[in-house]
Amino acid sequence: MSQLEKNQEAPFFRSANQDNKLIYLSDYKDEKNVVLYFYPKDDTPGCTIEANDFTALAGEFDAQDTVIIGVSKDDCQSHRDFIAKYGLNVQLLADTSGDLCEAYGVWQEVEKEGVKKWKIVRSTFIIGKDGKLIEAMYGVNHEGHAQAVLDIIKGLNAPAEA
């Protein structure tokens, strides 16, 4: 699977959130920007920091007409537990089939200490209200990432300099 790039149409998705409600990309068309972030696993250190950071900034994202949606291969119950444990304010999609990870090119073979394995590479996609990718960021570091994404969104909505 090749990686996605800016300005191309975001791959369609339909996936269950933590409450087992189907969420469609088209739910947000012409209404909201979507920050779709993929992370390896619920309740692990880096993923918890990232989810907490997005939650801390959720109000600012909302003020920019932007929804935050996290995705991992964990199931709905795992997502509910993760949200409850940390008081998260983001939707989490349960991509138990891996179809969404495949569509966005985040399911990748990685090598660590000579051992190859397949895993979700921490990645974030900013999808505009028109359904096109504004940013496609692979292999991101969770440290300061939510703020960096918010800064990009604010830049989109900033009035053009005269």
Secondary structure, 3 states (H helix, E strand, C coil): CCCCCCCCECCCCEEEECCCCEEEHHHHCCCCEEEEEECCCCCCHHHHHHHHHHHHCHHHHHHCCEEEEEEECCCHHHHHHHHHHHCCCCEEEECCCCHHHHHCCCEEEEEECCEEEEEECCEEEEECCCCEEEEEEECCCCCCHHHHHHHHHHHHHCCCCC
